[in-house]
């Protein structure tokens, strides 16, 4: 089986993002921010990345009652940024990357119960 470099990169990026999120949650960091993350007000991060990289919010999810995950991506998917956002309005950039591909939610009965 031959994989093209772009498929390997996309798979590596997706797996890395998933594992990184699991490590953060598993390490008990939920509710606090990673020490090596760049943090600022969520609205400032959103506005800066919109102006600098043309990234806009494309996906989000609730992690806890005090923490959400936001994904910003450029319209062509060339770049993306993953931000943890707290209930206090602060956000911390936990990942940046290239080659964002929009997904879709699983259909009930296919991987979700």
N, CA, C and O atoms as a printed pandas DataFrame, in Angstrom:
     atom_number atom_name residue_name chain_id  residue_number  x_coord  y_coord  z_coord
0              1         N          UNK        A               1    0.844   -1.168    0.000
1              2        CA          UNK        A               1    0.000    0.000    0.000
2              3         C          UNK        A               1    0.891    1.233    0.000
3              4         O          UNK        A               1    1.813    1.339    0.808
4              5         N          UNK        A               2    0.616    2.157   -0.899
5              6        CA          UNK        A               2    1.407    3.361   -1.013
6              7         C          UNK        A               2    0.621    4.544   -0.476
7              8         O          UNK        A               2   -0.525    4.773   -0.862
8              9         N          UNK        A               3    1.242    5.281    0.407
9             10        CA          UNK        A               3    0.618    6.483    0.950
10            11         C          UNK        A               3    1.344    7.690    0.387
11            12         O          UNK        A               3    2.571    7.705    0.288
12            13         N          UNK        A               4    0.580    8.688    0.025
13            14        CA          UNK        A               4    1.199    9.920   -0.436
14            15         C          UNK        A               4    1.624   10.728    0.779
15            16         O          UNK        A               4    1.063   10.542    1.859
16            17         N          UNK        A               5    2.602   11.625    0.635
17            18        CA          UNK        A               5    3.054   12.423    1.783
18            19         C          UNK        A               5    1.942   13.238    2.425
19            20         O          UNK        A               5    1.924   13.393    3.646
20            21         N          UNK        A               6    1.019   13.758    1.636
21            22        CA          UNK        A               6   -0.063   14.570    2.192
22            23         C          UNK        A               6   -0.982   13.733    3.067
23            24         O          UNK        A               6   -1.446   14.213    4.101
24            25         N          UNK        A               7   -1.260   12.477    2.673
25            26        CA          UNK        A               7   -2.106   11.612    3.503
26            27         C          UNK        A               7   -1.415   11.269    4.810
27            28         O          UNK        A               7   -2.056   11.239    5.860
28            29         N          UNK        A               8   -0.116   11.011    4.760
29            30        CA          UNK        A               8    0.629   10.718    5.980
30            31         C          UNK        A               8    0.648   11.918    6.903
31            32         O          UNK        A               8    0.500   11.775    8.117
32            33         N          UNK        A               9    0.833   13.123    6.326
33            34        CA          UNK        A               9    0.863   14.331    7.133
34            35         C          UNK        A               9   -0.496   14.569    7.786
35            36         O          UNK        A               9   -0.564   14.907    8.968
36            37         N          UNK        A              10   -1.571   14.397    7.031
37            38        CA          UNK        A              10   -2.915   14.615    7.578
38            39         C          UNK        A              10   -3.210   13.630    8.698
39            40         O          UNK        A              10   -3.752   14.002    9.740
40            41         N          UNK        A              11   -2.853   12.387    8.478
41            42        CA          UNK        A              11   -3.100   11.376    9.505
42            43         C          UNK        A              11   -2.264   11.669   10.745
43            44         O          UNK        A              11   -2.764   11.575   11.866
44            45         N          UNK        A              12   -0.990   12.026   10.552
45            46        CA          UNK        A              12   -0.109   12.338   11.670
46            47         C          UNK        A              12   -0.640   13.535   12.444
47            48         O          UNK        A              12   -0.639   13.525   13.675
48            49         N          UNK        A              13   -1.094   14.567   11.737
49            50        CA          UNK        A              13   -1.640   15.754   12.392
50            51         C          UNK        A              13   -2.879   15.403   13.205
51            52         O          UNK        A              13   -2.995   15.825   14.356
52            53         N          UNK        A              14   -3.795   14.650   12.639
53            54        CA          UNK        A              14   -5.023   14.277   13.334
54            55         C          UNK        A              14   -4.723   13.425   14.564
55            56         O          UNK        A              14   -5.283   13.657   15.635
56            57         N          UNK        A              15   -3.848   12.451   14.410
57            58        CA          UNK        A              15   -3.493   11.575   15.533
58            59         C          UNK        A              15   -2.775   12.386   16.613
59            60         O          UNK        A              15   -3.031   12.200   17.803
60            61         N          UNK        A              16   -1.888   13.274   16.204
61            62        CA          UNK        A              16   -1.166   14.111   17.164
62            63         C          UNK        A              16   -2.102   15.010   17.950
63            64         O          UNK        A              16   -1.951   15.164   19.162
64            65         N          UNK        A              17   -3.061   15.601   17.268
65            66        CA          UNK        A              17   -4.028   16.467   17.932
66            67         C          UNK        A              17   -4.863   15.680   18.928
67            68         O          UNK        A              17   -5.068   16.130   20.055
68            69         N          UNK        A              18   -5.342   14.522   18.533
69            70        CA          UNK        A              18   -6.136   13.688   19.420
70            71         C          UNK        A              18   -5.329   13.260   20.638
71            72         O          UNK        A              18   -5.808   13.364   21.767
72            73         N          UNK        A              19   -4.119   12.783   20.420
73            74        CA          UNK        A              19   -3.282   12.342   21.532
74            75         C          UNK        A              19   -2.935   13.502   22.459
75            76         O          UNK        A              19   -2.919   13.346   23.680
76            77         N          UNK        A              20   -2.657   14.661   21.874
77            78        CA          UNK        A              20   -2.353   15.837   22.681
78            79         C          UNK        A              20   -3.516   16.226   23.575
79            80         O          UNK        A              20   -3.324   16.566   24.743
80            81         N          UNK        A              21   -4.717   16.176   23.029
81            82        CA          UNK        A              21   -5.905   16.499   23.810
82            83         C          UNK        A              21   -6.102   15.480   24.922
83            84         O          UNK        A              21   -6.427   15.846   26.051
84            85         N          UNK        A              22   -5.908   14.219   24.613
85            86        CA          UNK        A              22   -6.057   13.162   25.626
86            87         C          UNK        A              22   -5.024   13.332   26.735
87            88         O          UNK        A              22   -5.342   13.164   27.912
88            89         N          UNK        A              23   -3.791   13.663   26.365
89            90        CA          UNK        A              23   -2.739   13.859   27.368
90            91         C          UNK        A              23   -3.099   15.015   28.282
91            92         O          UNK        A              23   -2.930   14.923   29.498
92            93         N          UNK        A              24   -3.595   16.110   27.705
93            94        CA          UNK        A              24   -3.968   17.264   28.524
94            95         C          UNK        A              24   -5.073   16.888   29.495
95            96         O          UNK        A              24   -4.989   17.202   30.683
96            97         N          UNK        A              25   -6.097   16.223   29.009
97            98        CA          UNK        A              25   -7.205   15.824   29.875
98            99         C          UNK        A              25   -6.734   14.794   30.896
99           100         O          UNK        A              25   -7.059   14.892   32.080
100          101         N          UNK        A              26   -5.974   13.812   30.438
101          102        CA          UNK        A              26   -5.513   12.740   31.310
102          103         C          UNK        A              26   -4.546   13.210   32.381
103          104         O          UNK        A              26   -4.467   12.617   33.457
104          105         N          UNK        A              27   -3.814   14.272   32.091
105          106        CA          UNK        A              27   -2.827   14.767   33.047
106          107         C          UNK        A              27   -3.460   15.660   34.108
107          108         O          UNK        A              27   -2.769   16.168   34.991
108          109         N          UNK        A              28   -4.758   15.846   34.022
109          110        CA          UNK        A              28   -5.422   16.663   35.022
110          111         C          UNK        A              28   -5.284   18.153   34.776
111          112         O          UNK        A              28   -5.436   18.950   35.703
112          113         N          UNK        A              29   -5.003   18.536   33.558
113          114        CA          UNK        A              29   -4.823   19.939   33.236
114          115         C          UNK        A              29   -6.166   20.603   32.968
115          116         O          UNK        A              29   -6.236   21.830   32.902
116          117         N          UNK        A              30   -7.218   19.836   32.813
117          118        CA          UNK        A              30   -8.537   20.397   32.543
118          119         C          UNK        A              30   -8.882   21.377   33.656
119          120         O          UNK        A              30   -8.771   21.056   34.839
120          121         N          UNK        A              31   -9.301   22.573   33.264
121          122        CA          UNK        A              31   -9.624   23.613   34.230
122          123         C          UNK        A              31   -8.444   24.533   34.475
123          124         O          UNK        A              31   -8.614   25.618   35.031
124          125         N          UNK        A              32   -7.258   24.125   34.073
125          126        CA          UNK        A              32   -6.064   24.957   34.145
126          127         C          UNK        A              32   -5.455   24.963   32.751
127          128         O          UNK        A              32   -5.835   24.169   31.891
128          129         N          UNK        A              33   -4.521   25.854   32.543
129          130        CA          UNK        A              33   -3.918   25.953   31.224
130          131         C          UNK        A              33   -2.538   25.315   31.222
131          132         O          UNK        A              33   -1.838   25.356   32.234
132          133         N          UNK        A              34   -2.132   24.718   30.087
133          134        CA          UNK        A              34   -0.787   24.159   29.995
134          135         C          UNK        A              34    0.254   25.253   30.243
135          136         O          UNK        A              34    0.082   26.381   29.783
136          137         N          UNK        A              35    1.305   24.939   30.948
137          138        CA          UNK        A              35    2.314   25.930   31.314
138          139         C          UNK        A              35    3.068   26.499   30.120
139          140         O          UNK        A              35    3.512   27.646   30.181
140          141         N          UNK        A              36    3.231   25.751   29.048
141          142        CA          UNK        A              36    4.006   26.237   27.905
142          143         C          UNK        A              36    3.127   26.819   26.801
143          144         O          UNK        A              36    3.622   27.110   25.712
144          145         N          UNK        A              37    1.830   26.993   27.064
145          146        CA          UNK        A              37    0.924   27.522   26.058
146          147         C          UNK        A              37    0.975   29.047   26.048
147          148         O          UNK        A              37    1.263   29.674   27.068
148          149         N          UNK        A              38    0.696   29.632   24.896
149          150        CA          UNK        A              38    0.564   31.079   24.763
150          151         C          UNK        A              38   -0.879   31.431   25.088
151          152         O          UNK        A              38   -1.800   30.924   24.448
152          153         N          UNK        A              39   -1.081   32.290   26.070
153          154        CA          UNK        A              39   -2.434   32.612   26.526
154          155         C          UNK        A              39   -2.718   34.106   26.405
155          156         O          UNK        A              39   -1.829   34.940   26.570
156          157         N          UNK        A              40   -3.970   34.419   26.116
157          158        CA          UNK        A              40   -4.461   35.790   26.028
158          159         C          UNK        A              40   -5.986   35.727   26.053
159          160         O          UNK        A              40   -6.560   34.639   26.100
160          161         N          UNK        A              41   -6.632   36.862   26.024
161          162        CA          UNK        A              41   -8.091   36.856   25.940
162          163         C          UNK        A              41   -8.494   36.156   24.653
163          164         O          UNK        A              41   -7.883   36.384   23.609
164          165         N          UNK        A              42   -9.517   35.304   24.713
165          166        CA          UNK        A              42   -9.968   34.531   23.551
166          167         C          UNK        A              42  -10.295   35.455   22.383
167          168         O          UNK        A              42   -9.928   35.166   21.244
168          169         N          UNK        A              43  -10.975   36.550   22.654
169          170        CA          UNK        A              43  -11.358   37.455   21.568
170          171         C          UNK        A              43  -10.133   38.071   20.896
171          172         O          UNK        A              43  -10.145   38.311   19.689
172          173         N          UNK        A              44   -9.076   38.327   21.667
173          174        CA          UNK        A              44   -7.836   38.868   21.087
174          175         C          UNK        A              44   -7.158   37.827   20.199
175          176         O          UNK        A              44   -6.672   38.152   19.115
176          177         N          UNK        A              45   -7.127   36.570   20.661
177          178        CA          UNK        A              45   -6.539   35.493   19.848
178          179         C          UNK        A              45   -7.328   35.349   18.550
179          180         O          UNK        A              45   -6.752   35.317   17.462
180          181         N          UNK        A              46   -8.640   35.262   18.675
181          182        CA          UNK        A              46   -9.504   35.113   17.500
182          183         C          UNK        A              46   -9.276   36.240   16.498
183          184         O          UNK        A              46   -9.121   35.995   15.302
184          185         N          UNK        A              47   -9.256   37.476   16.992
185          186        CA          UNK        A              47   -9.084   38.634   16.110
186          187         C          UNK        A              47   -7.693   38.668   15.482
187          188         O          UNK        A              47   -7.560   38.990   14.301
188          189         N          UNK        A              48   -6.663   38.343   16.248
189          190        CA          UNK        A              48   -5.292   38.356   15.728
190          191         C          UNK        A              48   -5.109   37.302   14.632
191          192         O          UNK        A              48   -4.517   37.582   13.590
192          193         N          UNK        A              49   -5.612   36.103   14.869
193          194        CA          UNK        A              49   -5.442   35.042   13.872
194          195         C          UNK        A              49   -6.313   35.277   12.634
195          196         O          UNK        A              49   -5.971   34.824   11.542
196          197         N          UNK        A              50   -7.431   35.978   12.799
197          198        CA          UNK        A              50   -8.253   36.352   11.639
198          199         C          UNK        A              50   -7.492   37.345   10.768
199          200         O          UNK        A              50   -7.481   37.223    9.543
200          201         N          UNK        A              51   -6.859   38.323   11.401
201          202        CA          UNK        A              51   -6.132   39.343   10.656
202          203         C          UNK        A              51   -4.820   38.810   10.068
203          204         O          UNK        A              51   -4.487   39.096    8.917
204          205         N          UNK        A              52   -4.094   38.047   10.852
205          206        CA          UNK        A              52   -2.757   37.601   10.436
206          207         C          UNK        A              52   -2.787   36.390    9.501
207          208         O          UNK        A              52   -2.032   36.345    8.529
208          209         N          UNK        A              53   -3.650   35.411    9.782
209          210        CA          UNK        A              53   -3.661   34.157    9.023
210          211         C          UNK        A              53   -4.986   33.898    8.299
211          212         O          UNK        A              53   -5.141   32.874    7.634
212          213         N          UNK        A              54   -5.932   34.820    8.427
213          214        CA          UNK        A              54   -7.271   34.671    7.831
214          215         C          UNK        A              54   -7.982   33.439    8.385
215          216         O          UNK        A              54   -8.793   32.817    7.699
216          217         N          UNK        A              55   -7.669   33.094    9.640
217          218        CA          UNK        A              55   -8.306   31.950   10.288
218          219         C          UNK        A              55   -9.583   32.399   10.998
219          220         O          UNK        A              55   -9.635   33.472   11.599
220          221         N          UNK        A              56  -10.598   31.562   10.915
221          222        CA          UNK        A              56  -11.875   31.822   11.582
222          223         C          UNK        A              56  -12.301   30.562   12.332
223          224         O          UNK        A              56  -11.847   29.469   11.996
224          225         N          UNK        A              57  -13.163   30.692   13.339
225          226        CA          UNK        A              57  -13.636   29.502   14.045
226          227         C          UNK        A              57  -14.367   28.556   13.098
227          228         O          UNK        A              57  -15.285   28.958   12.384
228          229         N          UNK        A              58  -13.945   27.286   13.106
229          230        CA          UNK        A              58  -14.574   26.279   12.245
230          231         C          UNK        A              58  -15.123   25.092   13.026
231          232         O          UNK        A              58  -15.909   24.306   12.495
232          233         N          UNK        A              59  -14.714   24.959   14.280
233          234        CA          UNK        A              59  -15.160   23.827   15.068
234          235         C          UNK        A              59  -14.990   24.163   16.547
235          236         O          UNK        A              59  -14.126   24.958   16.916
236          237         N          UNK        A              60  -15.815   23.556   17.383
237          238        CA          UNK        A              60  -15.693   23.775   18.818
238          239         C          UNK        A              60  -16.342   22.621   19.563
239          240         O          UNK        A              60  -17.117   21.847   19.001
240          241         N          UNK        A              61  -16.012   22.527   20.821
241          242        CA          UNK        A              61  -16.603   21.504   21.667
242          243         C          UNK        A              61  -16.412   21.839   23.129
243          244         O          UNK        A              61  -15.466   22.536   23.496
244          245         N          UNK        A              62  -17.301   21.348   23.956
245          246        CA          UNK        A              62  -17.217   21.571   25.398
246          247         C          UNK        A              62  -16.372   20.459   26.013
247          248         O          UNK        A              62  -16.648   19.275   25.822
248          249         N          UNK        A              63  -15.345   20.857   26.749
249          250        CA          UNK        A              63  -14.476   19.894   27.424
250          251         C          UNK        A              63  -14.999   19.644   28.836
251          252         O          UNK        A              63  -15.176   18.498   29.250
252          253         N          UNK        A              64  -15.243   20.721   29.565
253          254        CA          UNK        A              64  -15.857   20.656   30.901
254          255         C          UNK        A              64  -16.808   21.842   31.005
255          256         O          UNK        A              64  -16.965   22.603   30.051
256          257         N          UNK        A              65  -17.439   21.996   32.162
257          258        CA          UNK        A              65  -18.326   23.155   32.338
258          259         C          UNK        A              65  -17.562   24.467   32.405
259          260         O          UNK        A              65  -18.170   25.537   32.380
260          261         N          UNK        A              66  -16.234   24.400   32.490
261          262        CA          UNK        A              66  -15.408   25.607   32.562
262          263         C          UNK        A              66  -14.383   25.711   31.442
263          264         O          UNK        A              66  -13.552   26.619   31.456
264          265         N          UNK        A              67  -14.424   24.802   30.476
265          266        CA          UNK        A              67  -13.389   24.773   29.443
266          267         C          UNK        A              67  -13.965   24.290   28.119
267          268         O          UNK        A              67  -14.683   23.292   28.067
268          269         N          UNK        A              68  -13.639   25.013   27.048
269          270        CA          UNK        A              68  -14.077   24.636   25.703
270          271         C          UNK        A              68  -12.863   24.570   24.785
271          272         O          UNK        A              68  -11.820   25.157   25.075
272          273         N          UNK        A              69  -13.006   23.856   23.688
273          274        CA          UNK        A              69  -11.969   23.734   22.679
274          275         C          UNK        A              69  -12.472   24.441   21.419
275          276         O          UNK        A              69  -13.584   24.178   20.962
276          277         N          UNK        A              70  -11.661   25.333   20.862
277          278        CA          UNK        A              70  -12.008   26.047   19.640
278          279         C          UNK        A              70  -10.949   25.738   18.586
279          280         O          UNK        A              70   -9.757   25.697   18.893
280          281         N          UNK        A              71  -11.375   25.523   17.365
281          282        CA          UNK        A              71  -10.442   25.341   16.241
282          283         C          UNK        A              71  -10.671   26.480   15.263
283          284         O          UNK        A              71  -11.795   26.720   14.820
284          285         N          UNK        A              72   -9.590   27.178   14.932
285          286        CA          UNK        A              72   -9.604   28.216   13.908
286          287         C          UNK        A              72   -8.900   27.646   12.696
287          288         O          UNK        A              72   -7.925   26.909   12.845
288          289         N          UNK        A              73   -9.365   27.965   11.502
289          290        CA          UNK        A              73   -8.687   27.504   10.285
290          291         C          UNK        A              73   -8.866   28.537    9.185
291          292         O          UNK        A              73   -9.857   29.266    9.148
292          293         N          UNK        A              74   -7.889   28.584    8.292
293          294        CA          UNK        A              74   -7.998   29.456    7.129
294          295         C          UNK        A              74   -8.998   28.837    6.159
295          296         O          UNK        A              74   -9.210   27.624    6.185
296          297         N          UNK        A              75   -9.620   29.654    5.300
297          298        CA          UNK        A              75  -10.649   29.129    4.387
298          299         C          UNK        A              75  -10.180   27.969    3.515
299          300         O          UNK        A              75  -10.958   27.064    3.213
300          301         N          UNK        A              76   -8.916   27.992    3.111
301          302        CA          UNK        A              76   -8.401   26.914    2.268
302          303         C          UNK        A              76   -7.795   25.769    3.080
303          304         O          UNK        A              76   -7.312   24.791    2.510
304          305         N          UNK        A              77   -7.820   25.888    4.409
305          306        CA          UNK        A              77   -7.270   24.847    5.270
306          307         C          UNK        A              77   -5.758   24.840    5.340
307          308         O          UNK        A              77   -5.171   23.909    5.891
308          309         N          UNK        A              78   -5.115   25.862    4.791
309          310        CA          UNK        A              78   -3.652   25.895    4.787
310          311         C          UNK        A              78   -3.076   25.920    6.201
311          312         O          UNK        A              78   -2.048   25.295    6.462
312          313         N          UNK        A              79   -3.739   26.647    7.123
313          314        CA          UNK        A              79   -3.271   26.709    8.508
314          315         C          UNK        A              79   -4.446   26.528    9.456
315          316         O          UNK        A              79   -5.595   26.794    9.105
316          317         N          UNK        A              80   -4.133   26.065   10.680
317          318        CA          UNK        A              80   -5.156   25.978   11.722
318          319         C          UNK        A              80   -4.518   26.187   13.078
319          320         O          UNK        A              80   -3.309   26.025   13.247
320          321         N          UNK        A              81   -5.352   26.551   14.048
321          322        CA          UNK        A              81   -4.923   26.819   15.416
322          323         C          UNK        A              81   -5.954   26.214   16.360
323          324         O          UNK        A              81   -7.157   26.358   16.143
324          325         N          UNK        A              82   -5.491   25.540   17.403
325          326        CA          UNK        A              82   -6.381   24.936   18.400
326          327         C          UNK        A              82   -6.202   25.709   19.703
327          328         O          UNK        A              82   -5.082   25.890   20.183
328          329         N          UNK        A              83   -7.323   26.162   20.270
329          330        CA          UNK        A              83   -7.295   27.010   21.457
330          331         C          UNK        A              83   -8.207   26.417   22.532
331          332         O          UNK        A              83   -9.348   26.051   22.250
332          333         N          UNK        A              84   -7.700   26.323   23.764
333          334        CA          UNK        A              84   -8.530   25.993   24.918
334          335         C          UNK        A              84   -9.048   27.311   25.467
335          336         O          UNK        A              84   -8.265   28.234   25.696
336          337         N          UNK        A              85  -10.350   27.415   25.681
337          338        CA          UNK        A              85  -10.951   28.657   26.154
338          339         C          UNK        A              85  -11.640   28.394   27.488
339          340         O          UNK        A              85  -12.475   27.499   27.613
340          341         N          UNK        A              86  -11.267   29.199   28.479
341          342        CA          UNK        A              86  -11.864   29.053   29.804
342          343         C          UNK        A              86  -13.096   29.905   29.971
343          344         O          UNK        A              86  -13.350   30.816   29.183
344          345         N          UNK        A              87  -13.863   29.604   31.005
345          346        CA          UNK        A              87  -15.074   30.358   31.316
346          347         C          UNK        A              87  -14.753   31.810   31.644
347          348         O          UNK        A              87  -15.622   32.679   31.578
348          349         N          UNK        A              88  -13.490   32.064   31.999
349          350        CA          UNK        A              88  -13.069   33.432   32.321
350          351         C          UNK        A              88  -12.755   34.262   31.077
351          352         O          UNK        A              88  -12.378   35.428   31.185
352          353         N          UNK        A              89  -12.912   33.653   29.886
353          354        CA          UNK        A              89  -12.655   34.378   28.650
354          355         C          UNK        A              89  -11.221   34.301   28.167
355          356         O          UNK        A              89  -10.892   34.829   27.104
356          357         N          UNK        A              90  -10.364   33.647   28.940
357          358        CA          UNK        A              90   -8.967   33.492   28.535
358          359         C          UNK        A              90   -8.843   32.281   27.621
359          360         O          UNK        A              90   -9.546   31.285   27.797
360          361         N          UNK        A              91   -7.947   32.371   26.645
361          362        CA          UNK        A              91   -7.692   31.268   25.739
362          363         C          UNK        A              91   -6.207   30.957   25.704
363          364         O          UNK        A              91   -5.375   31.848   25.871
364          365         N          UNK        A              92   -5.880   29.703   25.488
365          366        CA          UNK        A              92   -4.490   29.276   25.372
366          367         C          UNK        A              92   -4.332   28.450   24.104
367          368         O          UNK        A              92   -5.053   27.479   23.878
368          369         N          UNK        A              93   -3.378   28.857   23.291
369          370        CA          UNK        A              93   -3.092   28.138   22.054
370          371         C          UNK        A              93   -2.339   26.869   22.423
371          372         O          UNK        A              93   -1.257   26.931   23.009
372          373         N          UNK        A              94   -2.907   25.718   22.082
373          374        CA          UNK        A              94   -2.265   24.452   22.433
374          375         C          UNK        A              94   -1.701   23.730   21.222
375          376         O          UNK        A              94   -0.929   22.782   21.372
376          377         N          UNK        A              95   -2.078   24.169   20.011
377          378        CA          UNK        A              95   -1.539   23.528   18.802
378          379         C          UNK        A              95   -1.752   24.450   17.611
379          380         O          UNK        A              95   -2.743   25.177   17.536
380          381         N          UNK        A              96   -0.808   24.405   16.689
381          382        CA          UNK        A              96   -0.945   25.064   15.390
382          383         C          UNK        A              96   -0.498   24.065   14.346
383          384         O          UNK        A              96    0.307   23.179   14.634
384          385         N          UNK        A              97   -1.009   24.201   13.143
385          386        CA          UNK        A              97   -0.612   23.237   12.124
386          387         C          UNK        A              97   -0.990   23.687   10.733
387          388         O          UNK        A              97   -1.484   24.795   10.523
388          389         N          UNK        A              98   -0.748   22.808    9.800
389          390        CA          UNK        A              98   -1.040   23.044    8.389
390          391         C          UNK        A              98   -1.880   21.891    7.859
391          392         O          UNK        A              98   -1.773   20.761    8.335
392          393         N          UNK        A              99   -2.716   22.185    6.871
393          394        CA          UNK        A              99   -3.477   21.133    6.207
394          395         C          UNK        A              99   -4.745   20.729    6.931
395          396         O          UNK        A              99   -5.043   19.538    7.022
396          397         N          UNK        A             100   -5.508   21.694    7.454
397          398        CA          UNK        A             100   -6.765   21.367    8.132
398          399         C          UNK        A             100   -7.783   20.823    7.137
399          400         O          UNK        A             100   -7.989   21.394    6.066
400          401         N          UNK        A             101   -8.405   19.734    7.498
401          402        CA          UNK        A             101   -9.473   19.158    6.688
402          403         C          UNK        A             101  -10.734   19.107    7.521
403          404         O          UNK        A             101  -10.752   18.491    8.587
404          405         N          UNK        A             102  -11.789   19.748    7.048
405          406        CA          UNK        A             102  -13.030   19.708    7.829
406          407         C          UNK        A             102  -13.586   18.295    7.852
407          408         O          UNK        A             102  -13.540   17.577    6.854
408          409         N          UNK        A             103  -14.098   17.919    8.978
409          410        CA          UNK        A             103  -14.722   16.603    9.102
410          411         C          UNK        A             103  -16.208   16.773    9.264
411          412         O          UNK        A             103  -16.747   17.865    9.085
412          413         N          UNK        A             104  -16.855   15.704    9.597
413          414        CA          UNK        A             104  -18.279   15.774    9.897
414          415         C          UNK        A             104  -18.541   14.867   11.076
415          416         O          UNK        A             104  -17.810   13.907   11.320
416          417         N          UNK        A             105  -19.589   15.182   11.800
417          418        CA          UNK        A             105  -19.937   14.367   12.957
418          419         C          UNK        A             105  -20.322   12.967   12.509
419          420         O          UNK        A             105  -20.846   12.763   11.414
420          421         N          UNK        A             106  -20.049   12.016   13.376
421          422        CA          UNK        A             106  -20.412   10.631   13.086
422          423         C          UNK        A             106  -21.934   10.492   13.036
423          424         O          UNK        A             106  -22.658   11.181   13.755
424          425         N          UNK        A             107  -22.389    9.618   12.200
425          426        CA          UNK        A             107  -23.811    9.317   12.129
426          427         C          UNK        A             107  -24.125    8.368   13.283
427          428         O          UNK        A             107  -23.344    7.462   13.576
428          429         N          UNK        A             108  -25.272    8.577   13.939
429          430        CA          UNK        A             108  -25.632    7.719   15.060
430          431         C          UNK        A             108  -25.568    6.256   14.632
431          432         O          UNK        A             108  -26.114    5.870   13.598
432          433         N          UNK        A             109  -24.898    5.462   15.440
433          434        CA          UNK        A             109  -24.742    4.049   15.122
434          435         C          UNK        A             109  -23.412    3.758   14.433
435          436         O          UNK        A             109  -23.043    2.598   14.252
436          437         N          UNK        A             110  -22.695    4.811   14.051
437          438        CA          UNK        A             110  -21.387    4.633   13.422
438          439         C          UNK        A             110  -20.333    5.283   14.307
439          440         O          UNK        A             110  -19.906    6.408   14.048
440          441         N          UNK        A             111  -19.917    4.579   15.346
441          442        CA          UNK        A             111  -18.865    5.066   16.217
442          443         C          UNK        A             111  -19.378    5.820   17.425
443          444         O          UNK        A             111  -18.605    6.106   18.338
444          445         N          UNK        A             112  -20.658    6.152   17.459
445          446        CA          UNK        A             112  -21.264    6.800   18.610
446          447         C          UNK        A             112  -22.438    5.976   19.075
447          448         O          UNK        A             112  -23.101    5.305   18.284
448          449         N          UNK        A             113  -22.684    6.033   20.358
449          450        CA          UNK        A             113  -23.866    5.326   20.882
450          451         C          UNK        A             113  -24.820    6.301   21.502
451          452         O          UNK        A             113  -25.874    5.903   21.999
